[in-house]
Amino acid sequence: MGFLVAVMNFSPTLVHHHMKSKPQCQNEKLRQGQTSSLFDRRGFLKCVVGASSFMATIEFSGLQAQASEEKLDEGEGVVGAFKTLFDPNERTKSGKELPKAYLKSAREVVKTMRESLKENPKDNAKFRRSADAAKESIRDYLSNWRGQKTVAGEESYVELENVIRALAKFYSKAGPSAPLPDEVKTEILDDLNKAEEFL
């Protein structure tokens, strides 16, 4: 079915180009006796490359069509796709509608913070990578959403603010490279779990 849809989907100019290239292939064969072997190979390569690119285009279009059919089967119809494309909001687990960009940013903070807290500080390379990812997601979140009225009263926003404050408070006292004690980790993980419930 995907192949049929692909054949219907690819552009007429591509078909025209392919049909146009067929006589070139035949002309190359006719001129075979008159040209050197270098030009014979070039003509042959033109035919092979033209045919293979045509087949690759059909295959790629077929895969796209198959993927779109699978999405339709999953219940995401055309109307639903247009709605999600143009709707800047998304419904959360708790049923509220919040900006998609906020939800994406907040979920990234929760994910990277959780990974960073679970990482073993003794494995310095892994720990640094996860800590850097968490810092970057927090910076991005704060630069875009701190003080924004659209989300400032939301539970997830409040919980993430608690997480960021707890981290800032600890590192301002203990220093930037101090390991987090278990009680601080537990408190932060609890706040992250609460925030995730509202995202």
Z-matrix of the N, CA and C atoms (Angstrom, degrees):
N
C 1 1.464
C 2 1.521 1 110.82
N 3 1.370 2 115.30 1 -40.04
C 4 1.463 3 119.94 2 -179.74
C 5 1.512 4 111.46 3 -61.09
N 6 1.376 5 117.31 4 -36.61
C 7 1.466 6 120.36 5 -179.59
C 8 1.514 7 110.54 6 -65.61
N 9 1.372 8 116.44 7 -41.81
C 10 1.462 9 120.04 8 178.41
C 11 1.521 10 111.69 9 -60.79
N 12 1.319 11 115.63 10 -45.30
C 13 1.465 12 119.89 11 179.09
C 14 1.518 13 109.76 12 -63.66
N 15 1.350 14 116.48 13 -38.52
C 16 1.460 15 120.15 14 -179.97
C 17 1.514 16 110.83 15 -63.27
N 18 1.333 17 116.60 16 -42.78
C 19 1.464 18 119.91 17 179.92
C 20 1.517 19 109.83 18 -62.39
N 21 1.340 20 116.73 19 -37.38
C 22 1.461 21 119.62 20 179.30
C 23 1.522 22 111.38 21 -73.61
N 24 1.352 23 117.70 22 -24.96
C 25 1.467 24 121.21 23 -173.88
C 26 1.517 25 114.74 24 -87.65
N 27 1.356 26 119.71 25 -28.61
C 28 1.458 27 115.48 26 -173.61
C 29 1.511 28 111.66 27 -76.09
N 30 1.303 29 114.53 28 155.61
C 31 1.464 30 120.38 29 -165.72
C 32 1.522 31 112.33 30 -72.23
N 33 1.351 32 117.77 31 148.01
C 34 1.460 33 122.11 32 177.91
C 35 1.522 34 111.81 33 -62.06
N 36 1.321 35 118.08 34 -30.57
C 37 1.472 36 119.37 35 179.70
C 38 1.510 37 110.80 36 -65.38
N 39 1.329 38 117.63 37 -32.35
C 40 1.460 39 121.20 38 177.96
C 41 1.523 40 109.84 39 -66.89
N 42 1.344 41 116.44 40 -42.20
C 43 1.460 42 120.49 41 177.88
C 44 1.516 43 108.89 42 -63.40
N 45 1.329 44 116.55 43 -45.16
C 46 1.454 45 120.94 44 180.00
C 47 1.527 46 110.22 45 -59.89
N 48 1.331 47 116.07 46 -43.13
C 49 1.465 48 121.07 47 179.58
C 50 1.524 49 110.56 48 -63.04
N 51 1.355 50 116.20 49 -40.80
C 52 1.459 51 119.86 50 -179.80
C 53 1.524 52 109.75 51 -67.05
N 54 1.342 53 117.19 52 -44.00
C 55 1.462 54 120.69 53 179.83
C 56 1.526 55 110.23 54 -63.83
N 57 1.323 56 115.57 55 -35.68
C 58 1.453 57 120.98 56 -179.99
C 59 1.530 58 110.07 57 -68.21
N 60 1.326 59 117.13 58 -32.90
C 61 1.458 60 119.88 59 -176.81
C 62 1.522 61 111.95 60 -77.92
N 63 1.342 62 119.04 61 -20.32
C 64 1.458 63 121.06 62 179.49
C 65 1.524 64 112.27 63 -62.09
N 66 1.349 65 118.86 64 -48.35
C 67 1.460 66 117.92 65 177.81
C 68 1.531 67 111.47 66 -60.50
N 69 1.305 68 118.25 67 -33.44
C 70 1.462 69 119.64 68 177.76
C 71 1.513 70 109.58 69 -60.53
N 72 1.330 71 116.61 70 -40.67
C 73 1.453 72 120.50 71 179.34
C 74 1.527 73 109.83 72 -63.60
N 75 1.368 74 116.46 73 -42.95
C 76 1.458 75 120.03 74 -179.72
C 77 1.524 76 110.33 75 -67.94
N 78 1.352 77 116.60 76 -40.19
C 79 1.463 78 119.63 77 177.84
C 80 1.517 79 111.03 78 -61.33
N 81 1.315 80 116.23 79 -37.81
C 82 1.466 81 120.23 80 178.76
C 83 1.523 82 109.46 81 -62.25
N 84 1.343 83 116.65 82 -40.22
C 85 1.464 84 120.07 83 -179.62
C 86 1.525 85 110.58 84 -66.09
N 87 1.354 86 116.66 85 -38.89
C 88 1.457 87 120.51 86 -179.93
C 89 1.517 88 111.73 87 -65.77
N 90 1.323 89 115.45 88 -37.44
C 91 1.462 90 119.89 89 -179.29
C 92 1.523 91 112.45 90 -80.12
N 93 1.306 92 116.80 91 3.87
C 94 1.453 93 121.66 92 -172.94
C 95 1.528 94 111.53 93 -57.31
N 96 1.294 95 116.84 94 -42.69
C 97 1.459 96 119.87 95 -177.99
C 98 1.520 97 112.72 96 -69.60
N 99 1.332 98 119.05 97 -23.32
C 100 1.456 99 122.29 98 -173.97
C 101 1.523 100 113.85 99 -92.68
N 102 1.336 101 119.31 100 -18.71
C 103 1.465 102 120.52 101 -173.61
C 104 1.513 103 111.17 102 -108.96
N 105 1.312 104 115.27 103 166.19
C 106 1.468 105 120.54 104 179.16
C 107 1.519 106 109.98 105 -76.49
N 108 1.321 107 116.52 106 171.40
C 109 1.463 108 120.95 107 -177.57
C 110 1.527 109 111.62 108 -65.97
N 111 1.349 110 118.15 109 -27.71
C 112 1.463 111 120.94 110 178.52
C 113 1.524 112 110.39 111 -61.86
N 114 1.349 113 115.79 112 -45.24
C 115 1.459 114 119.50 113 -179.45
C 116 1.525 115 111.47 114 -72.34
N 117 1.351 116 117.05 115 -29.97
C 118 1.463 117 119.61 116 175.65
C 119 1.519 118 110.00 117 -61.71
N 120 1.336 119 115.71 118 -44.63
C 121 1.458 120 119.76 119 -179.99
C 122 1.523 121 111.09 120 -64.55
N 123 1.340 122 115.82 121 -39.20
C 124 1.462 123 119.40 122 -179.64
C 125 1.528 124 110.56 123 -63.83
N 126 1.332 125 116.97 124 -43.20
C 127 1.458 126 121.05 125 178.27
C 128 1.515 127 111.74 126 -63.57
N 129 1.328 128 115.05 127 -42.13
C 130 1.461 129 119.66 128 177.67
C 131 1.525 130 110.69 129 -61.98
N 132 1.338 131 116.30 130 -43.80
C 133 1.465 132 120.60 131 179.45
C 134 1.522 133 111.26 132 -62.66
N 135 1.351 134 116.76 133 -38.98
C 136 1.466 135 119.49 134 177.51
C 137 1.526 136 110.39 135 -59.21
N 138 1.322 137 115.81 136 -43.89
C 139 1.465 138 120.01 137 -179.62
C 140 1.525 139 110.91 138 -64.13
N 141 1.337 140 115.65 139 -46.18
C 142 1.464 141 120.18 140 -177.57
C 143 1.523 142 110.61 141 -65.19
N 144 1.346 143 116.92 142 -46.94
C 145 1.462 144 120.59 143 -178.55
C 146 1.524 145 110.57 144 -64.42
N 147 1.328 146 116.99 145 -41.62
C 148 1.462 147 120.31 146 179.00
C 149 1.519 148 111.86 147 -62.06
N 150 1.333 149 116.10 148 -45.17
C 151 1.468 150 120.22 149 -179.90
C 152 1.522 151 111.10 150 -66.77
N 153 1.340 152 116.22 151 -42.19
C 154 1.470 153 118.17 152 -177.85
C 155 1.523 154 111.41 153 -68.67
N 156 1.338 155 118.09 154 -37.31
C 157 1.467 156 118.88 155 178.56
C 158 1.527 157 110.43 156 -67.93
N 159 1.334 158 116.25 157 -35.17
C 160 1.459 159 120.26 158 176.77
C 161 1.529 160 110.40 159 -63.66
N 162 1.337 161 116.63 160 -44.63
C 163 1.461 162 120.69 161 179.69
C 164 1.531 163 111.18 162 -66.83
N 165 1.339 164 116.21 163 -38.36
C 166 1.467 165 119.57 164 179.20
C 167 1.525 166 110.49 165 -63.59
N 168 1.336 167 116.11 166 -38.53
C 169 1.463 168 120.33 167 179.00
C 170 1.523 169 110.57 168 -64.55
N 171 1.333 170 115.79 169 -42.84
C 172 1.463 171 119.58 170 178.64
C 173 1.523 172 110.01 171 -63.26
N 174 1.343 173 116.02 172 -44.61
C 175 1.473 174 120.22 173 -179.23
C 176 1.524 175 110.81 174 -62.62
N 177 1.353 176 116.94 175 -44.99
C 178 1.464 177 120.92 176 -179.41
C 179 1.522 178 110.63 177 -62.54
N 180 1.341 179 116.15 178 -43.64
C 181 1.465 180 119.57 179 178.54
C 182 1.521 181 110.63 180 -63.65
N 183 1.329 182 115.53 181 -36.66
C 184 1.459 183 119.96 182 178.14
C 185 1.516 184 111.53 183 -63.36
N 186 1.338 185 116.06 184 -41.60
C 187 1.466 186 120.19 185 178.95
C 188 1.525 187 110.81 186 -65.31
N 189 1.347 188 115.87 187 -40.27
C 190 1.462 189 119.04 188 177.98
C 191 1.525 190 110.67 189 -62.98
N 192 1.325 191 115.52 190 -43.42
C 193 1.459 192 119.57 191 -179.56
C 194 1.523 193 110.53 192 -64.28
N 195 1.339 194 115.88 193 -40.79
C 196 1.462 195 119.70 194 178.82
C 197 1.524 196 110.96 195 -63.21
N 198 1.340 197 116.42 196 -41.92
C 199 1.467 198 120.44 197 179.19
C 200 1.523 199 110.56 198 -63.47
N 201 1.343 200 116.52 199 -40.91
C 202 1.463 201 118.37 200 -179.79
C 203 1.526 202 111.08 201 -68.91
N 204 1.351 203 117.03 202 -33.51
C 205 1.464 204 119.72 203 175.87
C 206 1.521 205 110.61 204 -64.29
N 207 1.353 206 116.31 205 -41.11
C 208 1.463 207 120.09 206 179.62
C 209 1.519 208 110.69 207 -63.10
N 210 1.336 209 117.08 208 -39.52
C 211 1.463 210 120.09 209 178.53
C 212 1.525 211 110.45 210 -63.61
N 213 1.349 212 116.13 211 -40.21
C 214 1.459 213 119.19 212 179.08
C 215 1.523 214 110.09 213 -65.32
N 216 1.352 215 116.37 214 -37.29
C 217 1.456 216 119.92 215 178.45
C 218 1.516 217 111.71 216 -65.39
N 219 1.332 218 117.30 217 -29.99
C 220 1.460 219 121.00 218 -179.50
C 221 1.525 220 112.00 219 -74.32
N 222 1.322 221 118.32 220 -0.35
C 223 1.451 222 120.55 221 177.32
C 224 1.517 223 113.17 222 96.33
N 225 1.302 224 116.97 223 4.21
C 226 1.463 225 119.85 224 179.74
C 227 1.527 226 106.88 225 -96.90
N 228 1.309 227 116.12 226 87.47
C 229 1.448 228 120.90 227 -176.35
C 230 1.512 229 112.51 228 -73.66
N 231 1.325 230 115.32 229 179.35
C 232 1.459 231 121.26 230 -178.84
C 233 1.524 232 110.82 231 -62.22
N 234 1.319 233 116.27 232 -41.78
C 235 1.468 234 120.34 233 179.68
C 236 1.527 235 109.98 234 -63.37
N 237 1.328 236 116.42 235 -43.22
C 238 1.462 237 120.75 236 178.58
C 239 1.515 238 112.04 237 -62.94
N 240 1.339 239 115.73 238 -38.45
C 241 1.467 240 119.74 239 179.75
C 242 1.526 241 110.66 240 -65.38
N 243 1.332 242 117.06 241 -43.19
C 244 1.464 243 119.66 242 178.88
C 245 1.528 244 111.26 243 -65.79
N 246 1.330 245 115.25 244 -39.44
C 247 1.463 246 119.11 245 -179.04
C 248 1.527 247 110.64 246 -62.44
N 249 1.349 248 116.39 247 -45.65
C 250 1.469 249 118.66 248 -179.28
C 251 1.513 250 111.59 249 -69.60
N 252 1.305 251 116.80 250 -30.39
C 253 1.460 252 119.98 251 -179.21
C 254 1.525 253 111.06 252 -66.29
N 255 1.327 254 116.52 253 -42.16
C 256 1.461 255 119.86 254 -174.42
C 257 1.528 256 114.19 255 -99.67
N 258 1.312 257 117.34 256 -8.81
C 259 1.460 258 120.29 257 -179.59
C 260 1.525 259 109.42 258 -87.99
N 261 1.337 260 118.18 259 119.48
C 262 1.468 261 120.29 260 -177.90
C 263 1.524 262 112.97 261 -77.50
N 264 1.329 263 117.07 262 -7.47
C 265 1.466 264 120.97 263 -176.90
C 266 1.521 265 111.34 264 -108.59
N 267 1.321 266 113.86 265 160.84
C 268 1.465 267 120.85 266 177.92
C 269 1.525 268 107.77 267 -138.74
N 270 1.326 269 115.35 268 144.01
C 271 1.466 270 120.03 269 178.57
C 272 1.529 271 108.86 270 -81.79
N 273 1.325 272 115.95 271 131.28
C 274 1.466 273 121.44 272 -178.98
C 275 1.528 274 110.60 273 -86.93
N 276 1.338 275 116.15 274 175.78
C 277 1.471 276 121.16 275 177.52
C 278 1.525 277 111.07 276 -60.33
N 279 1.335 278 115.64 277 -33.06
C 280 1.468 279 119.69 278 -179.06
C 281 1.527 280 112.65 279 -83.00
N 282 1.350 281 117.36 280 -2.09
C 283 1.454 282 121.28 281 175.95
C 284 1.516 283 115.37 282 95.84
N 285 1.336 284 118.24 283 -1.85
C 286 1.467 285 120.52 284 179.16
C 287 1.525 286 109.78 285 -83.86
N 288 1.334 287 114.46 286 155.06
C 289 1.460 288 119.10 287 174.82
C 290 1.517 289 108.57 288 -103.63
N 291 1.334 290 115.46 289 121.44
C 292 1.468 291 122.35 290 -179.29
C 293 1.518 292 109.22 291 -128.95
N 294 1.337 293 117.52 292 159.45
C 295 1.467 294 119.73 293 178.86
C 296 1.532 295 111.67 294 -59.16
N 297 1.337 296 115.52 295 135.42
C 298 1.464 297 120.67 296 179.83
C 299 1.519 298 111.28 297 -58.04
N 300 1.318 299 116.22 298 -40.97
C 301 1.469 300 120.24 299 -177.91
C 302 1.526 301 110.71 300 -62.61
N 303 1.328 302 116.53 301 -39.30
C 304 1.471 303 120.15 302 177.52
C 305 1.529 304 110.42 303 -64.05
N 306 1.325 305 115.87 304 -47.78
C 307 1.463 306 119.88 305 -178.38
C 308 1.521 307 111.31 306 -61.04
N 309 1.321 308 115.81 307 -41.71
C 310 1.469 309 119.48 308 179.11
C 311 1.528 310 110.49 309 -62.56
N 312 1.316 311 116.59 310 -46.16
C 313 1.465 312 121.71 311 -179.18
C 314 1.527 313 111.35 312 -64.63
N 315 1.328 314 117.32 313 -44.19
C 316 1.470 315 121.41 314 -179.61
C 317 1.525 316 111.11 315 -66.34
N 318 1.333 317 116.87 316 -40.66
C 319 1.473 318 120.03 317 177.91
C 320 1.522 319 111.28 318 -63.75
N 321 1.315 320 115.81 319 -36.82
C 322 1.471 321 119.98 320 178.12
C 323 1.529 322 110.71 321 -65.13
N 324 1.333 323 117.10 322 -40.37
C 325 1.473 324 120.55 323 176.70
C 326 1.528 325 109.93 324 -61.10
N 327 1.324 326 116.88 325 -47.48
C 328 1.469 327 120.90 326 -179.44
C 329 1.527 328 110.14 327 -59.55
N 330 1.324 329 115.94 328 -46.95
C 331 1.471 330 120.40 329 -177.18
C 332 1.528 331 111.81 330 -63.43
N 333 1.328 332 117.05 331 -50.87
C 334 1.468 333 119.97 332 -175.91
C 335 1.526 334 112.05 333 -69.59
N 336 1.330 335 117.01 334 -35.85
C 337 1.467 336 119.89 335 177.39
C 338 1.525 337 110.71 336 -65.08
N 339 1.309 338 115.89 337 -43.52
C 340 1.469 339 119.95 338 -179.73
C 341 1.532 340 110.18 339 -62.37
N 342 1.335 341 116.34 340 -44.83
C 343 1.473 342 120.26 341 178.78
C 344 1.524 343 110.80 342 -61.63
N 345 1.319 344 116.10 343 -41.68
C 346 1.463 345 120.85 344 -179.37
C 347 1.525 346 111.51 345 -64.49
N 348 1.322 347 116.83 346 -40.93
C 349 1.466 348 120.54 347 -179.07
C 350 1.528 349 112.40 348 -70.33
N 351 1.327 350 116.69 349 -29.06
C 352 1.463 351 120.08 350 -179.34
C 353 1.529 352 112.52 351 -84.80
N 354 1.320 353 116.93 352 -13.37
C 355 1.474 354 121.13 353 -178.53
C 356 1.524 355 110.59 354 -70.98
N 357 1.322 356 115.36 355 144.25
C 358 1.464 357 121.08 356 178.98
C 359 1.530 358 109.60 357 -78.07
N 360 1.335 359 119.15 358 119.06
C 361 1.471 360 120.98 359 -178.40
C 362 1.530 361 113.41 360 -64.36
N 363 1.344 362 116.93 361 -17.81
C 364 1.467 363 119.76 362 179.32
C 365 1.524 364 111.87 363 -72.67
N 366 1.342 365 117.29 364 -27.74
C 367 1.468 366 121.08 365 174.45
C 368 1.528 367 106.83 366 -87.23
N 369 1.316 368 114.59 367 86.62
C 370 1.465 369 121.55 368 -168.50
C 371 1.528 370 113.63 369 -58.04
N 372 1.343 371 117.94 370 -43.27
C 373 1.472 372 120.60 371 -176.37
C 374 1.529 373 111.04 372 -63.66
N 375 1.328 374 117.00 373 -49.22
C 376 1.470 375 120.69 374 179.91
C 377 1.526 376 110.82 375 -64.24
N 378 1.322 377 115.31 376 -42.10
C 379 1.459 378 120.26 377 -179.10
C 380 1.528 379 110.94 378 -61.63
N 381 1.326 380 117.39 379 -43.76
C 382 1.472 381 121.93 380 179.53
C 383 1.526 382 110.45 381 -62.54
N 384 1.352 383 115.93 382 -44.75
C 385 1.470 384 119.59 383 -179.39
C 386 1.522 385 111.17 384 -60.25
N 387 1.325 386 116.38 385 -47.27
C 388 1.472 387 118.92 386 -178.19
C 389 1.530 388 111.10 387 -68.91
N 390 1.331 389 117.02 388 -36.36
C 391 1.473 390 120.05 389 177.87
C 392 1.523 391 110.83 390 -66.53
N 393 1.336 392 116.92 391 -40.23
C 394 1.470 393 120.45 392 178.41
C 395 1.523 394 111.16 393 -64.72
N 396 1.332 395 116.55 394 -40.24
C 397 1.472 396 120.05 395 177.98
C 398 1.530 397 110.41 396 -63.27
N 399 1.327 398 116.37 397 -40.56
C 400 1.473 399 120.42 398 178.74
C 401 1.524 400 110.91 399 -65.08
N 402 1.339 401 116.78 400 -43.84
C 403 1.478 402 120.29 401 178.72
C 404 1.521 403 110.85 402 -60.13
N 405 1.329 404 115.24 403 -43.75
C 406 1.469 405 119.76 404 -178.67
C 407 1.529 406 111.13 405 -63.54
N 408 1.326 407 117.29 406 -42.93
C 409 1.470 408 119.59 407 -179.67
C 410 1.530 409 110.92 408 -67.22
N 411 1.339 410 117.08 409 -35.56
C 412 1.474 411 120.30 410 177.28
C 413 1.523 412 110.43 411 -67.11
N 414 1.333 413 116.86 412 -43.48
C 415 1.482 414 120.19 413 177.83
C 416 1.519 415 110.78 414 -58.58
N 417 1.333 416 115.43 415 -46.31
C 418 1.467 417 120.54 416 -179.59
C 419 1.529 418 110.44 417 -61.75
N 420 1.305 419 116.39 418 -45.25
C 421 1.470 420 122.08 419 179.70
C 422 1.528 421 110.76 420 -60.09
N 423 1.331 422 116.67 421 -49.10
C 424 1.469 423 120.39 422 -178.06
C 425 1.524 424 112.03 423 -65.59
N 426 1.323 425 116.71 424 -40.72
C 427 1.470 426 118.77 425 -177.79
C 428 1.527 427 111.96 426 -66.51
N 429 1.326 428 117.15 427 -28.70
C 430 1.465 429 119.97 428 -178.13
C 431 1.523 430 114.39 429 -96.71
N 432 1.337 431 118.43 430 -29.30
C 433 1.458 432 119.41 431 -168.30
C 434 1.522 433 116.25 432 -123.44
N 435 1.310 434 118.95 433 -9.09
C 436 1.477 435 119.24 434 -179.68
C 437 1.529 436 109.64 435 -63.30
N 438 1.336 437 115.95 436 124.67
C 439 1.459 438 121.59 437 177.33
C 440 1.515 439 115.47 438 76.88
N 441 1.333 440 118.48 439 3.94
C 442 1.471 441 120.62 440 179.23
C 443 1.530 442 109.49 441 -71.90
N 444 1.326 443 115.96 442 124.60
C 445 1.467 444 120.66 443 -175.30
C 446 1.525 445 112.59 444 -64.15
N 447 1.338 446 116.98 445 -28.03
C 448 1.468 447 119.45 446 -177.72
C 449 1.525 448 112.62 447 -65.37
N 450 1.351 449 117.10 448 -24.89
C 451 1.466 450 119.61 449 -176.45
C 452 1.529 451 114.01 450 -126.10
N 453 1.327 452 118.08 451 -8.74
C 454 1.473 453 121.54 452 -172.22
C 455 1.522 454 113.95 453 -59.05
N 456 1.324 455 118.67 454 -28.30
C 457 1.458 456 120.64 455 -179.41
C 458 1.521 457 113.85 456 -91.66
N 459 1.325 458 117.09 457 -2.19
C 460 1.468 459 120.58 458 -176.22
C 461 1.524 460 112.03 459 -74.22
N 462 1.330 461 115.52 460 147.96
C 463 1.467 462 121.02 461 -179.10
C 464 1.526 463 111.78 462 -60.34
N 465 1.332 464 116.14 463 -42.00
C 466 1.470 465 119.71 464 -179.08
C 467 1.525 466 110.72 465 -62.96
N 468 1.325 467 116.25 466 -38.82
C 469 1.470 468 121.04 467 178.90
C 470 1.532 469 110.05 468 -63.29
N 471 1.329 470 116.28 469 -45.36
C 472 1.468 471 121.53 470 -179.29
C 473 1.530 472 110.34 471 -61.90
N 474 1.328 473 116.86 472 -44.42
C 475 1.472 474 120.48 473 -179.28
C 476 1.526 475 111.39 474 -65.35
N 477 1.326 476 117.25 475 -40.29
C 478 1.471 477 119.59 476 178.60
C 479 1.527 478 111.05 477 -68.36
N 480 1.326 479 116.62 478 -34.72
C 481 1.470 480 119.52 479 174.47
C 482 1.531 481 110.57 480 -62.29
N 483 1.336 482 117.05 481 -39.71
C 484 1.468 483 121.12 482 176.81
C 485 1.528 484 111.15 483 -60.70
N 486 1.333 485 115.73 484 -42.82
C 487 1.473 486 120.69 485 179.09
C 488 1.521 487 110.23 486 -61.00
N 489 1.323 488 116.16 487 -48.47
C 490 1.468 489 121.03 488 -176.58
C 491 1.529 490 110.44 489 -65.61
N 492 1.331 491 116.64 490 -40.81
C 493 1.476 492 119.93 491 177.60
C 494 1.529 493 111.95 492 -63.60
N 495 1.328 494 116.61 493 -43.13
C 496 1.470 495 120.72 494 -179.95
C 497 1.531 496 110.55 495 -61.68
N 498 1.329 497 116.61 496 -41.76
C 499 1.471 498 120.32 497 177.95
C 500 1.525 499 111.04 498 -64.73
N 501 1.324 500 115.68 499 -46.63
C 502 1.470 501 120.29 500 -178.65
C 503 1.527 502 110.43 501 -61.58
N 504 1.318 503 116.54 502 -42.95
C 505 1.468 504 121.38 503 -179.55
C 506 1.531 505 110.61 504 -62.54
N 507 1.325 506 116.16 505 -45.87
C 508 1.465 507 119.50 506 -178.71
C 509 1.531 508 111.46 507 -64.15
N 510 1.346 509 116.39 508 -50.00
C 511 1.470 510 119.35 509 -175.40
C 512 1.527 511 112.43 510 -70.16
N 513 1.339 512 117.61 511 -27.13
C 514 1.471 513 118.55 512 177.09
C 515 1.528 514 110.86 513 -68.90
N 516 1.339 515 117.23 514 -31.10
C 517 1.468 516 120.62 515 178.43
C 518 1.528 517 112.09 516 -85.03
N 519 1.341 518 116.49 517 -46.16
C 520 1.470 519 120.63 518 -170.78
C 521 1.524 520 114.07 519 -90.78
N 522 1.325 521 117.69 520 -16.04
C 523 1.460 522 120.29 521 -177.34
C 524 1.519 523 111.20 522 103.17
N 525 1.350 524 116.91 523 156.95
C 526 1.465 525 121.01 524 -171.67
C 527 1.528 526 115.42 525 -68.65
N 528 1.331 527 118.19 526 -21.64
C 529 1.467 528 118.74 527 -177.81
C 530 1.526 529 113.11 528 -109.70
N 531 1.321 530 117.51 529 12.46
C 532 1.473 531 121.01 530 -179.39
C 533 1.527 532 110.23 531 -72.56
N 534 1.339 533 117.57 532 138.99
C 535 1.472 534 119.92 533 176.96
C 536 1.529 535 110.50 534 -73.05
N 537 1.317 536 115.60 535 142.00
C 538 1.471 537 120.48 536 179.76
C 539 1.526 538 110.51 537 -72.29
N 540 1.332 539 118.12 538 130.80
C 541 1.466 540 119.75 539 174.50
C 542 1.532 541 110.71 540 -69.71
N 543 1.321 542 115.82 541 158.99
C 544 1.468 543 120.99 542 -176.14
C 545 1.528 544 113.17 543 -59.83
N 546 1.339 545 117.18 544 -37.56
C 547 1.479 546 118.38 545 -178.59
C 548 1.526 547 111.61 546 -66.82
N 549 1.347 548 117.05 547 -35.62
C 550 1.477 549 120.02 548 177.57
C 551 1.522 550 109.25 549 -69.75
N 552 1.346 551 116.67 550 -41.93
C 553 1.470 552 120.56 551 177.51
C 554 1.527 553 110.45 552 -58.57
N 555 1.316 554 116.62 553 -45.50
C 556 1.469 555 121.10 554 -178.91
C 557 1.522 556 111.22 555 -62.36
N 558 1.322 557 116.08 556 -43.60
C 559 1.472 558 120.76 557 178.84
C 560 1.530 559 110.55 558 -61.34
N 561 1.332 560 116.04 559 -44.28
C 562 1.466 561 120.31 560 -178.98
C 563 1.528 562 110.47 561 -67.31
N 564 1.327 563 117.70 562 -43.53
C 565 1.469 564 120.45 563 178.60
C 566 1.524 565 111.53 564 -61.59
N 567 1.331 566 117.46 565 -37.76
C 568 1.471 567 120.84 566 176.43
C 569 1.527 568 110.86 567 -62.18
N 570 1.333 569 116.02 568 -44.92
C 571 1.471 570 119.91 569 178.79
C 572 1.528 571 111.25 570 -64.55
N 573 1.333 572 116.82 571 -37.95
C 574 1.470 573 120.32 572 177.85
C 575 1.526 574 110.58 573 -64.46
N 576 1.321 575 116.80 574 -41.50
C 577 1.469 576 120.22 575 178.16
C 578 1.527 577 111.47 576 -63.70
N 579 1.330 578 116.63 577 -40.75
C 580 1.474 579 120.41 578 177.57
C 581 1.525 580 110.61 579 -63.98
N 582 1.343 581 115.91 580 -43.23
C 583 1.471 582 119.76 581 179.37
C 584 1.519 583 110.39 582 -61.38
N 585 1.337 584 115.97 583 -41.80
C 586 1.469 585 120.19 584 -177.82
C 587 1.521 586 112.08 585 -63.83
N 588 1.321 587 117.47 586 -31.45
C 589 1.468 588 121.02 587 178.49
C 590 1.525 589 111.83 588 -61.14
N 591 1.324 590 117.10 589 -27.82
C 592 1.469 591 121.03 590 -176.87
C 593 1.529 592 112.93 591 -99.75
N 594 1.326 593 117.44 592 2.98
C 595 1.471 594 119.82 593 -178.18
C 596 1.520 595 111.94 594 -96.78
